[in-house]
Amino acid sequence: MTGTVRIAGSDGMIRRGPESIRILASTRKAELKEEHGIRKPLPPERYVDFRDGEVKPGDPTEDRAFNAEMRWEAMAGEDYLTPVGSFFVRSHAATPSIDAAEWTLRVEGPGVEWTLELGYEDLSRMPSVSITRALECAGNGRAFFEELQGGKVEGTPWRLGAVGVAEWTGVPLKEVLERAGLKDTASEVMLESLDAARMRRPLPVEKAMEDGTLLAFGMNGEALVPDHGFPVRAVVSGWAAVASVKWLGRIYVSETPLSSPWNTDKYVMTGGELGARREPVKERGVKSALELRWPARISRGKNTIHGRSWSGHGVIARVEYSVDGGTWREARIFGPNVSGAWAQWSFEWDATPGEHEVRVKATDDLGNMQPDTMPWNELGYLYDGVVGHPISVG
C-alpha cells in the first residue's frame, strides 16, 4: 500500500515543521488542459464503475458518470489505510486539470478583516499536520433503502464501498482563517470548488476552526491525485464527505447563515419521518463492512473473516457478528483504531455448505451503536443499519 501508517495517539494526528513535507507544484502539473471524467484507472477487480451505461444530460443520475465505488474485497490483505488505487471517487463534475503553479486560494467575505490570497507554494510552506481520517459519501449504503425497505430513492446505488481511510497532510483551516483576520462576528465558512459544478458547501465557523478540519494537499504520503482534489481539498473530520470539498479555489466567510444547492436541495435529510423538513447532512454514524465480495463465495470449514467498522464520533470499542440470525458474538479488534477513522477486526467461522448470511454491528467508545435499520429518507442518505452479507459456502 502507499505510505506508512504513523499514528500518534487516538486522534491520529502528526504535527510537522514547515520543511518536513514539501509537495512541489511540479509533482502534479496537468498533462492536458481539457477536463476528463475520472482520471485514474478503475480496474474492475477494485471498483464498481458507475460510468457504465447510458447517462443523458438532465437525468437525475447524470453525475453517476463521475462516481466509482471501492469493492470491499480489494481491502483484503491491505494495511490500515486505503490505497489511492482503491479509494472511492465521488464528484459532481468531471475532474478538472489544474496547474498548481497557477492555482490560487482566495479567502474573503465580511467575516474576515481582509482578503487573503495563497498560492500552492505559500500553503505548502506553512506548518502542516497529518491526520488519519475516514471520508464517506453521505449516500453510502443507499442501495439498501430499496433492497431491504422497498423505498425508491434517487442517486447512485452505493452499497458500502463509498468510504475510505487515508492519512491527509495539510494546513488546518483555522490557521488560514486567522491569517485573514477572522472576526468574532464570523458565522459560516463557504468552501467552493474549481470544477465545472462550482460545488460549494458552508460550514459553521466552529467546525471550520476544529483541529480536524484541514486544507489538505497530501494523501498517504504523496501529493493528492487529480480525482481526489489536487491541488488542495478540504478534509472535515466526522462529517459526510460532501463537506470535504475538492479542488478548492475560494473560501467565503460570512456573518450570517449561508446556503447553496448542496445544503438546501441536495445533501439534506427529508421525507419519511422527517416530513417536509430539509435538514443538511452533517455527522456520520456507525457502520461496518466485510472484506468480501457481494455476494461472497468461500470454502467449507474454518475461515477467518475480516472486516472494518467506523464511526463519525469516536473510536470503535466493540464489534459483534451473527451468522444466520444466531447468537451475537464478539469479533477481535486489532491494529490501529483511530477516532474518526476505522478499526479492523476478524472472527473465525467453521462454515458449513449452503447459503448463509453474516451480520455485523459495531459500537464506539461514546456508546453510539450501529442500528438494526434506518428510517427511510427520500434522498437515501446515511444508511447505517446492519445489513446481512450473503455468503455461499461450497
C-alpha positions in Angstrom: 0.0 0.0 0.0 1.0 3.6 -0.4 2.6 5.4 2.5 3.3 4.2 6.1 0.8 4.4 9.0 2.3 6.8 11.6 -0.2 7.3 14.3 0.5 9.4 17.4 -2.3 8.8 19.8 -6.0 8.0 19.2 -6.6 11.3 17.3 -4.3 10.1 14.5 -2.6 13.5 14.3 1.1 14.0 13.5 2.5 17.6 13.7 5.2 18.6 11.2 7.5 21.5 10.8 7.3 23.8 7.7 10.0 21.9 5.9 9.2 18.3 6.8 6.8 17.9 3.9 7.2 19.8 0.7 4.9 18.9 -2.2 6.2 20.9 -5.2 3.9 22.2 -7.8 5.7 20.3 -10.5 4.7 16.9 -8.9 1.1 17.2 -10.2 1.2 19.6 -13.2 -1.6 18.8 -15.6 -0.7 17.0 -18.8 -3.8 18.2 -20.6 -5.9 21.4 -20.3 -9.3 19.9 -21.1 -11.4 18.2 -18.4 -12.0 14.5 -18.1 -14.4 12.3 -16.3 -12.4 10.2 -13.8 -8.6 10.3 -14.5 -7.2 7.4 -12.5 -7.5 3.7 -13.7 -10.6 1.9 -12.4 -9.7 -1.8 -12.7 -12.9 -3.9 -12.3 -11.4 -6.0 -9.5 -11.1 -2.9 -7.4 -14.1 -0.7 -8.4 -17.7 -0.7 -9.3 -17.6 1.8 -12.2 -20.9 3.8 -12.3 -19.9 5.4 -15.5 -21.1 2.3 -17.3 -24.5 2.6 -19.1 -26.2 5.4 -20.9 -26.4 8.7 -19.0 -28.3 11.6 -20.6 -27.9 15.3 -19.8 -30.5 16.3 -17.2 -31.0 12.8 -16.0 -31.2 12.7 -12.1 -28.4 10.2 -12.2 -26.2 12.2 -14.6 -23.4 12.6 -12.1 -23.0 8.9 -11.8 -20.6 9.4 -14.7 -18.1 10.7 -12.1 -18.5 8.0 -9.4 -16.7 4.8 -8.7 -17.2 2.5 -5.6 -14.5 0.6 -3.9 -15.0 -3.2 -3.9 -14.5 -4.3 -0.3 -12.7 -7.4 -1.3 -9.9 -5.1 -2.6 -9.1 -4.2 1.0 -8.5 -7.9 2.0 -4.8 -8.1 3.0 -4.3 -4.4 3.0 -3.0 -2.5 6.0 -4.9 0.3 7.8 -5.0 2.9 5.1 -7.0 2.6 1.8 -4.6 2.8 -1.1 -5.2 5.6 -3.5 -5.8 3.0 -6.2 -8.8 1.7 -4.3 -10.2 4.9 -2.8 -13.7 5.6 -4.0 -14.5 8.6 -6.3 -17.5 10.8 -5.8 -17.6 14.0 -7.9 -20.3 16.4 -9.1 -18.5 17.1 -12.4 -15.5 16.0 -14.4 -12.1 16.0 -12.7 -10.5 19.3 -13.7 -7.0 19.8 -14.8 -5.3 22.4 -12.6 -1.7 23.6 -12.8 -0.6 24.1 -9.2 1.9 26.8 -10.3 -1.1 28.9 -11.4 -3.5 28.0 -8.6 -4.6 30.5 -6.0 -6.8 30.1 -3.0 -8.8 33.3 -2.2 -10.2 33.9 1.3 -12.7 36.8 1.5 -16.0 38.0 2.9 -17.4 40.2 5.7 -16.3 37.6 8.3 -12.6 38.4 7.8 -10.7 41.6 8.1 -9.0 41.4 4.7 -8.9 39.4 1.6 -6.1 36.8 1.6 -4.6 35.0 -1.5 -2.4 32.0 -1.2 -0.5 30.1 -3.9 0.3 26.4 -3.7 3.9 27.1 -2.5 2.6 29.6 0.1 0.3 26.9 1.6 2.8 24.1 1.4 5.4 26.2 3.3 3.0 26.8 6.2 3.4 24.4 9.2 1.5 21.3 8.3 -0.1 18.3 10.1 -1.1 14.8 9.1 -4.3 13.3 10.3 -5.7 9.8 9.7 -9.4 10.1 8.9 -12.3 8.4 7.0 -14.1 10.1 4.2 -17.5 8.6 3.5 -20.1 9.6 1.0 -23.5 10.6 2.6 -25.1 8.1 0.2 -23.0 5.1 1.2 -25.4 2.3 1.7 -28.2 3.9 -0.4 -28.9 0.6 -2.2 -30.3 -0.9 1.0 -33.1 1.5 1.3 -34.6 -0.1 -1.8 -33.3 -3.7 -1.3 -34.3 -4.0 2.3 -37.1 -1.5 2.7 -38.6 -1.2 -0.8 -38.2 2.6 -0.8 -37.3 4.0 -4.1 -34.6 6.7 -3.9 -32.7 8.7 -6.5 -28.9 8.7 -6.8 -26.0 6.4 -7.1 -26.9 3.0 -5.6 -23.8 2.6 -3.4 -23.5 -0.4 -1.2 -20.8 0.0 1.4 -17.7 0.9 -0.7 -18.1 4.7 -0.8 -15.8 5.1 2.2 -12.0 5.1 2.7 -9.4 6.0 5.3 -6.3 8.0 4.4 -3.5 9.9 6.0 -4.2 13.5 4.9 -1.5 16.1 5.1 -2.1 19.8 5.0 -2.7 23.0 6.9 -5.5 23.4 9.5 -8.2 25.6 8.0 -8.2 27.7 11.2 -4.6 28.8 10.5 -5.6 30.2 7.1 -8.7 31.9 8.5 -6.7 33.5 11.3 -4.2 34.9 8.7 -7.2 36.5 7.0 -8.2 38.1 10.3 -11.2 36.1 11.3 -13.7 38.3 13.1 -15.6 37.5 16.3 -18.7 38.0 14.3 -17.9 35.3 11.7 -20.8 32.9 11.3 -20.2 30.4 8.4 -17.4 29.4 6.1 -18.3 28.5 2.5 -15.9 26.2 0.7 -16.1 26.4 -3.1 -14.5 24.2 -5.7 -12.9 24.9 -9.1 -14.7 22.1 -11.0 -17.4 22.8 -13.6 -20.1 22.4 -10.9 -18.6 25.0 -8.7 -19.5 22.8 -5.8 -19.8 24.7 -2.5 -20.8 23.8 1.0 -21.0 26.0 4.1 -19.6 25.1 7.5 -20.3 26.6 10.9 -17.3 28.6 11.9 -16.9 26.4 15.0 -16.5 23.3 12.7 -14.1 25.2 10.4 -11.9 26.1 13.4 -11.6 22.5 14.7 -8.2 20.8 14.6 -9.6 18.0 12.4 -10.7 20.4 9.6 -7.8 20.5 7.1 -6.8 22.1 3.9 -5.1 19.0 2.5 -2.5 18.8 -0.2 -1.2 15.3 0.6 -2.8 11.8 0.8 -1.0 8.7 2.1 2.4 10.5 2.0 2.1 11.7 -1.6 0.6 14.7 -3.4 -3.1 14.5 -4.0 -4.0 13.0 -7.3 -6.5 14.9 -9.5 -9.5 12.7 -8.7 -9.1 13.3 -5.0 -8.8 17.0 -5.1 -5.4 18.2 -6.4 -4.1 20.7 -5.7 -5.9 21.3 -2.4 -9.1 19.9 -0.8 -10.8 20.2 2.5 -11.0 17.3 5.0 -13.8 17.8 7.5 -13.4 15.1 10.2 -16.5 13.2 11.3 -18.9 14.7 8.7 -20.2 13.2 5.5 -17.6 13.7 2.7 -19.8 16.3 0.9 -18.3 18.8 3.4 -14.8 17.9 2.3 -14.8 20.0 -0.9 -12.3 19.1 -3.6 -10.3 21.4 -5.9 -10.7 24.3 -3.5 -10.4 27.8 -5.0 -12.4 30.1 -2.8 -13.3 30.4 0.9 -16.1 32.9 1.7 -16.6 33.8 5.4 -19.9 35.3 6.3 -21.5 37.0 9.3 -24.9 35.4 8.5 -26.1 31.9 7.6 -25.2 30.7 4.1 -26.9 28.4 1.7 -26.1 26.6 -1.5 -27.7 23.8 -3.6 -25.6 21.3 -1.6 -27.2 22.1 1.8 -30.8 23.1 0.6 -31.7 20.9 -2.4 -29.1 18.1 -2.2 -27.5 16.5 0.9 -30.5 17.2 3.1 -32.5 14.7 5.2 -36.1 14.9 4.1 -39.2 12.7 3.6 -40.2 9.7 5.7 -40.4 10.5 9.4 -38.8 13.9 8.6 -41.7 15.0 6.5 -41.0 18.2 4.5 -38.2 19.3 6.8 -34.8 19.6 5.0 -32.0 19.2 7.4 -28.5 19.4 6.0 -26.5 16.2 6.3 -23.6 16.6 8.8 -22.2 13.9 11.2 -21.7 10.3 10.1 -22.9 7.4 12.1 -21.5 3.9 12.9 -21.2 1.3 10.1 -19.5 -2.0 9.3 -18.5 -4.0 6.2 -16.9 -7.4 5.5 -13.8 -7.6 3.2 -15.6 -10.0 0.9 -17.3 -9.9 -2.5 -21.0 -9.2 -2.7 -22.3 -11.9 -2.7 -19.3 -13.9 -1.5 -18.3 -17.5 -2.0 -15.9 -19.3 0.4 -14.8 -22.8 1.1 -16.4 -25.0 3.7 -14.6 -25.5 7.0 -12.6 -23.0 9.1 -12.4 -19.5 7.6 -11.0 -16.2 9.1 -13.5 -13.4 8.1 -12.1 -9.9 8.1 -13.8 -6.5 8.1 -13.8 -2.9 9.2 -16.1 -0.7 11.3 -16.1 3.1 11.6 -17.8 5.9 13.4 -18.0 9.6 12.8 -18.0 10.2 16.5 -15.3 8.2 18.2 -13.1 5.1 18.5 -14.7 1.7 17.7 -14.9 -0.1 21.1 -16.8 -3.3 20.2 -17.7 -5.3 17.1 -20.2 -8.2 17.1 -21.2 -10.7 14.4 -24.1 -13.1 13.9 -24.4 -16.0 11.4 -27.9 -16.8 10.0 -29.6 -14.8 12.8 -27.9 -16.7 15.6 -26.2 -15.6 18.7 -24.2 -12.3 18.6 -20.5 -13.0 19.3 -17.7 -10.6 19.7 -15.1 -10.2 16.9 -11.4 -9.5 17.6 -10.3 -5.9 17.0 -6.7 -5.5 16.0 -4.2 -2.9 14.8 -4.7 0.9 14.8 -8.0 2.2 16.0 -8.2 6.0 15.3 -11.0 8.2 16.3 -12.8 9.3 13.1 -11.2 6.6 11.0 -11.9 2.9 11.4 -11.0 -0.4 13.2 -10.0 -3.7 11.6 -11.5 -6.9 13.1 -11.7 -10.6 12.4 -13.5 -13.7 13.6 -13.2 -17.5 13.0 -16.1 -19.3 11.3 -16.4 -23.0 10.8 -18.6 -22.7 7.7 -21.0 -25.4 6.6 -22.1 -25.9 3.0 -25.1 -23.9 1.9 -26.3 -20.3 1.7 -25.7 -18.1 4.7 -26.0 -14.5 5.9 -23.5 -12.8 8.2 -24.5 -9.6 10.0 -22.0 -7.3 11.8 -22.6 -4.4 14.2 -20.3 -2.0 16.0 -20.3 0.3 19.0 -18.0 3.2 19.5 -16.4 4.5 22.8 -19.1 7.1 23.2 -21.8 4.5 23.2 -23.1 5.0 19.7 -24.3 1.7 18.4 -24.9 0.7 14.8 -28.7 0.4 14.5 -30.5 -2.6 13.1 -32.2 -0.5 10.5 -32.6 3.1 9.4 -35.7 5.3 8.9 -36.3 5.9 5.2 -35.5 9.3 3.7 -36.3 10.3 0.1 -32.7 11.0 -1.0 -31.2 7.9 0.5 -28.6 9.4 2.9 -26.8 8.0 5.9 -27.9 4.4 5.8 -26.1 3.0 8.8 -28.3 0.0 9.5 -26.9 -3.5 9.9 -27.0 -5.4 6.6 -26.8 -9.1 6.0 -23.8 -10.1 3.8 -24.8 -13.1 1.6 -22.2 -15.9 1.6 -22.3 -19.1 -0.3 -20.2 -21.9 1.2 -19.1 -24.6 -1.3 
